Amino acid sequence: MKETETILSVHGIDKSFQGVHALRNVEFQLKRGEVHALIGENGAGKSTLMKILLGMHQADNGEIIYKGKTVKFKNPNHALSNGISMIHQEISLVPTLSVSENIWLGREKKFCDASIYIRSKKRDAATRELLQELGIDLKPGSIISVLSIAHMQLVEIARAVSYNSDIIIMDEPTSALTDKEVELLYTIIRNLSKKGVAIVFISHKLEEIFEICDTITVMRDGQYICRKASSEITQDELIKLIVGRELSEMFPKLPAKIGEPVLEVRDLCGEQFENVSFTVHSGEILGFSGLMGAGRTEVMRAIFGIDPIQAGEVHLNGKQIKVRSPKGAIDHGLAMVTEDRLRLGSIYALSVEKNISLAYLRRITNKFTIVNRKKEDKDCLDMIEQMEIKVASAEQKINSLSGGNQQKAIISRWLLTKPKVLILDEPTRGIDVGSKSEIHRTISKLAQQGIAIILISSELPEVMGMSDRIMVMREGKLVCECSREEATQEKLIAHSFGNVEDK
C-alpha cells in the first residue's frame, strides 16, 4: 500500500431515507495515487456513500474532509468542479451525439471562437489526442448509439479522465468490457495512479480487486466493517467479511433429472453467426461461453424473435416453430432475461409489480382488455415471496432496489409466463457475491422443475459451476462442446481464443 498524503477522509456519516437507516457511522479514507476498492453486497450502502460525496444526497450527520478542508458539495457539478468525477455503472451518454460531443458535453466553451461558434475540428482533435493517450481505438465522430456497450463504457472512462480530476470513482467499470479492454483499463488506472490520481474502485469481481487495488474497504448493511491492504487478506476471508457468513456453495448445483429434448436449433444463421446447432433438454442447464462479441447473445436474440433468422430451423418439443417477435416466442413458451438490465430489462419508471407482470398481462386480460388486477396482485406477491425479493411493497419503484433484487424481479417476470425454455444472458452481471449465490440456487431449482435453461456467462467459474454441458462460441461459430466433467478453464479459454483446432 502506498504511504502518501490522505486526500479524502469521511467520518461518522449517517443517512436515513423515510425511516430506513441507509448509513450508520461510516468511515472511509483515500490517499493520493491509491487504487481503493469499496466493496459490499448490493444494498450495503456503497452507492449512498458515493452520492453523498458527490452532493447528490446530503448526510444527516458526519464530516467529509477533502484536501484538508471540510466540504459539503451541493451537487455533482460542484464536486466535479472541485476535482471529483465518477464513471457510473449504467451508461449515461447521449446516444444521438458523437463520441467527441459526449466527452466534452457542457464544456463546449473550450472550443468556441470569438463568435461563440463551436470549432468541431478543434474538439475532435482534442478527443483524438485523449483517446490515443488512453489507448482507446475509437473515432471522435462515431455516434454513440451504434457503438457496443463495451465501447460506450470506454467513452465514459475517457470522459471522466478528461476532467483531470484528483479523484475518480469507478462503479463496476469492467462489467461490459472484454478481457482485452479490461487490461487496457488496468493500464489506464495504473498510469493515473502514478500521476497521483486517487481511484475509488467499486466492483463485485473479487479477482480484479486483488489484481488492481492497493486497499479494500468493506461495507455491510450500511456500516463500515473494515479497511485492509489487499495483500493482507485472502479471497475467502474477504467473502466472509462482505456477507457476514461463509459461502460454502457459490454454485449450488442441485440434482435435476435431465429429460427429453425441449429446444433443438439446427444450422441457424444470422447476421453475426452461422451454422449454429445445439439441443437443450428438460432439467438441463446448457452453458454458453466465449469472448464478448463471439455471437452468443446474437444467437439467443434470434431464437427469441428480436433479430431475424437468415437460415436454419428451431424446433420446440419436436415441432418446428417460426418465431418472428418476442410475443411469438412467449406464446411458444420461450423466455429471455437480457444482459442489459437498465436499457432492455427493467422499466425504471414502473413499480416492482408492474415490472414483474409485464410479460404475462395478456393471459390475465379479458376480451374487453380489462386486466384482472386481483390476480395480478396475488401472482406478483407470490413471486416476490418465492424469489425472496427484498422490497418494502410491490408498489415500490424497481429502480430503488439493489441490483440483485432487480434481477430477481426480472426473472420473476418470465417465470410467470410458465416457460419451457429460459434463456439467461449474464444473469449475475454487476451483482454481489451473496445475491449471486441466491440466483444460482434459484436457477438450479428451476432446472429441478424441468425447465430447460440456457446460461450465457462471461465468468468461467459461473458457467462451469452451474452447467451440465458447455458450448463455446468464437467469431459466430460453435467451436467446442464439452460435458461438465470435461470442462476446464484452460480448455474453454483455449477454444475461445482459437488456440486449439476446432472440433
N, C-alpha and C positions, 0 to 999 in steps of 0.2 A: 504494500500500500504506500502511496506517495505521501511523504510528510511535507505538505505545503500549506499555504495560507488558507484558512477557512473563509469561503466566500458567502456561504449561506448557513444560518442557524435558525431552526424552528423549535420553539419551546412552549410546552403546555397548551397546545392547540385543542380547543373544544369546538364542536359544531353539532347542532341539533336541527332536524327538519320535522316540523309538525309532531313533536314529542319523541321522535326517533333519534337516539344519540348516535350520530354517524362517526364522530371522532371524540376520543377521550384522552386528554393529556398527552398528545402526540409529540414526539421528539424526532428531529431529523437534522443531520449535519452534512455539509457538502464542501469539499476542498477544491481549490483551483486545479485544473488538469486531471481531476479524478473522474473515473467512469464508475458511477454508483448505481447499483441495482436496487430498485424499490419493488419489492415483491409481496405477494399475498393472494389469497383467493379473491375471486370476484366478490365485491361487497365488503372487502377488508378495509376500505377507506382510502386507497391509493389515489383514485381519481378525485375524491373530495379534497384531499390534501393539496393536490396539484392545482385544482380550481381555486382554492383559497390563495395559494401562492401567486396565481395569475390574475387575481382580482375578480374572478367570476363569482365567487362567494366571499362573504366576509366572516371571519371567525367570531365565535361568541366570546372566547377567551384565548389568551396566549399571545405570543410575540414572534414576529419574523424579523430577523436581523440580516440585512443584505449589504455586503461591503462595509460592515462595521456600523451601519445605521439602521434604526428601527423603521420598517416600511409597512405600508398598508396600501397596496395597489388598488385603484378604483375599478379597473377593467383590464382585459388582455392587452389593449393598445398601450396602456400606461406601463404595464410590465415589459412589453416589447421595447418601448422607448427607453427603458432602463436596462436593457440587455438580457432579458429572459424570453426565449422563444420556445415553441412546442410543436412537435410533429405528432399529430393525432393519429390514432389507430384507424379511424374511419376517414376515408378520403374527403377532403374539404375543398377541392379545386372547383373552378367554374368550368364545366365540361365544354362550353361553346367557345372558350378562349384558347389561345395558343399556350405552349409551354412558357414562352417569354412573357406573355401578358400575365399569366398566373404567378410567376415568380416575383414580378415587380408590381403586382396589384396593390394600389394605394400609395405607390412611390413613383408615380409617373413623372413627377416634377424633376426627378433626376435626369430625365431625358427630354426635357422641354427646351425649346429655343426661346428667343425673346418674344415671339408671337404666341407663346403658350401652345405651340404645336408639338405633339409628341414625335420625336425623331425615332421612328421604329427601327431603323438600321442601327442606330447607336445602342438602343435597348437590346436588339438581337445580338450585337457584338459583345455586350456585357454578359448576356446569357451564355453565349458560346464559350466565352473565356471561363465562366464559372463552371459550366458542365465539363469542360476539358480539364480544369484543375481538379475536379472531383472524380474524373474518370467515368463520367456518365455519358453513354453513347446515345444522345437524343438530339433532334433538330429543334432549334428555338421556335420555328414556325409550325411545328406539329400541333394539331388540335387535340386537346385533352381527351375528348370523347372517343377517339379512335385508338387510344393507347390501351395497353393491357393494364390490369390493376397493379402489377409489379412496377411498370414504368411510371404510373401515376404516383406510386409511393416514392420513387426516386425523385420525382419532381417536388414532392412535399419536402423531402430531405434537402434538396438544393435550395428551396425557398427559405427554409429555416437557417441554413448555413449563410445565405446571402445577407442576413441581418448583422453578421459579425457579432453575435451575441456572446455574452460571458457564460451564460448557462443555456443549454439546450435540453429540453425534456423530450425524450423519445418514447412514445407509447406504442408498444408492440410493433416496432419499426420493421421487423423481418417477416411478419405474418403472411405477406403476399409475395415475398421475394424468392427467387431461385437460389440454389446453393452458390452459384457464381456471383449473383447480386449481393448475397449475404456477405461474402468475402470482400466485395467492394465496399459495403457499408462498414465492415470492421476496419478496413484501411482508412476510410474517411474518419471514423471515430478516433483511431489511434493518432492520426495526423492532427485532429482538433485538440486532442488531449495534450500533445507535445507543445501546442501553441498556448496552453493554459486554459482552454475552454473546459468547463465542467459539464459532464453529461449525466443526466438522470435517466437511467435505462429501465423502463418498465417492461417486463416480459414474463410469460408463463413457461418459456422454454428453458429449462434449467441448464441444459448443456451449453447454451450460448452465454448464460450468465457467468459460468465458470471460464468460458473462453475469452470474454471481452471485459469483464468487470473487475475492478480492484476491490470494491467494498459492497456489502449487501446489507440493506435494512429490511427487516421483516415486519409486516403489519398483519394483525388478525383481529377481526371483529371490531374495527375502528380504533385499535390500540397499537402502540409501539411495542414490539416484542423484543427485538434485539438488533444490534449492529455488529457485523463481523467482517473481517477481511476474508475474501473469497478463498484464500489459501489456507484458512484456518478451520474450514468446515467441509464436510462431505455432502454429497447429494442426498443421501438417505437422512442425514441429520437435518438438512435444510427442509426436506419434505415434512418431517415431523414438526418443525417449527412453524411451517406455513399452515398446516391443517390442524395442529394441536393433537395429532394422533398418528400412529404408524399406518401407512397404506401398504398392507402386505400384498394386496391384489390390485395393481394398477390396471390390469387387463383381465377382469373376472370372466373367463370363458366358461360358461355353464354348459353342461352336456345337452345336446339337442339331437333329435332324430332327423337325419338328412333323408328326405323322401324323393319323390318323383321330380323330374324336370318341370320347372314352372315357366321360366323365361329362356327362350333359345334365340340367339342372334346369329344370323348366317350371312357371311360375306357383306357386312354392312359398310357402305361407303358414304362419305360426306365431304364437305369442303376441306376439312383438316385431318381426315383419317380415311383408311381404305382397307377393305377385306378383313374386317374385324368379326370374328366368330367366337362365341362363348356360350355356355349354359350355366344357369344358376338354379339350384334345386330348393324345394321347400325345406326350411330349417337350416339352410346353409348361409354362411357369411362368406361372400366372394370378394376378396380384396383386390383393389387396383392400385398398383404402384407405378412410379415413373417420374421423370422430371416435370416441372411446370411447363406447360406447352406441348407435352407429349401427345395430347389428344384425348386424355381420359374424360375430362369434363365434356368435351365436344361430342363424344360418343353418347354419353348419357343424355345430353340435351336433345340429341336427335331421337333417341328412343322415347323420350318424354314428349316429343312433339314441339319442342321450342325451335329447333333448327330443322331444315329439310333433309330428308334422306335421298341421296342420289341413286343408290342401288342397294340391293340386298333385301333380306327379309327379317321380320321379327315375329316370333311365334310365342303365344301365351297358352299354357296348358294344352299344347299340341295343335293349336289352331293359329293360322297366320292372321295377324292383325295389322291394320294400317292406321297409324296414329299421325294426325296432321296438326294437332294442337294439344296443349296441356289438358284442356277439357276432355278431349277424347282419351288421353292417357288415364285420367282419373276414372272415367267411365269404364275402362278396361281393367282397373284395379292396380294401376301403377301410381307410385308416389315418389316425390323427389325433394329432398332437403338440399337447397343450393349452397354453394360455398360462400357466397357473399350475403351475410346476414343483414347488413344495412340496406343495400340497394335492391336486393332481389328477394330477401326472406321476410322481413318484417315491414309492416306499415306503422311507422312510429307514432303517427297521429292518433291511432286507434288503441283501444284497451286490450288487455290480455285476452279477454273473452272474444272480442271481435277478431283478433288475430288467429285464435285457435279455431273458430268456427268457419273461417273464410272458405275453405276448400269443400266443405260438405253442406253448405247452405241450401243448395238445390234439393237435397234429399229431405229437408225438413220444411220445404216451401210448397204450399198447395197451388192448385191451378189458378188461383186468383193472385198469385205471387205474394202471399202473406206468409211470413216466417213464423214457425211455431216457437215463440220466444221461451216458453216454459221448458221445452225440450232442449233448446239451445243452452239455457242457463244450467240445466241439470247435467247435460253431457259435458259442458266445459268445466263445471265444478268437479265432476268425476275425474276428468283428465288432469286437472290441477292436483287433485289428491293422489291419483295413481302415479303421476310423474314427480310428485313431491316438489312442485314449483313453489318457491318461497315468494309469496305475494300477499299484500295486505288485503286485497279483494280482487275479484275478477274484473272490476271496473278500472283498476289501476292501469295507467298508460304503460305499454310494453317497453318504451324507451327508458323507463325508470328502473327496470330490472337489471340485475347483473347479466353479463354475457352468458353465463351458464344457464341461468333461468330463462333468458330469452330463447336459447337454443332448445330447451326442454319444451317451451311453449310451441315452437315451430314444429318440433317432432310430434307433439300432441295434435297439431292441426291435421297432419297426414294420417295419424292413427285413427282419427275419427272417420276417415274415408274407408276404413277396413281394407287396406291394401293387400294384394297378393305379393307384390314386389315393392320393396322400399329401397330407394337409392339415396345414399348418404354421402354427400360430397363435402369433404373436410369437416365432419360434424363437430370436432373439438377444437377448431382453429380459434386462437385467442381466448381460450377458456382455461381456468386454473386447474391445478392437479386434482383437487378434491372433486370438482364438478366433472372433470374428465372421467374419473373413476365411476361416478354415478351414471354418466351417459353410457359408458362402456357396459355397465351392468344392465342398463335398460336395453341396449342393442342385443345383448346375449339373451335376455328374457324374451324379446320379440322373436328371435330365431327359435327359441324353445316352443313358441306358439305356432310355429310352422310358416312364418313369413320368410320369403326369400329375400336376402339382404345383399345389396351391393355396396361395398365400403370403399370410397376413394380417400386416400390419405397420403400426404407428403411426408408424414412421420413414420419411418420404417418400424420402430418399436410398436406403434399402434397397429399398423397393417399386419405385422407378423403376430402380434399378441392376440388379435381378435379374429383373424380369418381362418377358414377351413382350407381354402385354396387361394392362391395369389396369382394374378395376371400382371405382367409388366408390359407397359407400352413405351415405345420410343418413336418419335417422328411420325406419329399417326398410325403405327402398326403394333400389333401384339407380337412381342418378341420372346416371351417366356411364360410358361405356366408351370407352377410347382405346388405341391401339397404343403400343408402347414409344417410337416416334419422335415421336408426337403429345404425349406426356405432358410437362408442365412442372409445377414445384412450384406456380406461381401458378394453373394450371388445376385441379389436384387440390384445392388449398385452397379455391378459389372454390366448387367443387361441394360440398365437404364442409360449408361454412358456408351454402350456399344463396344465394350472391351472384351467381348466374347463373341463367338459365332452364334448367330441367331438360330434358334431351334423352333 
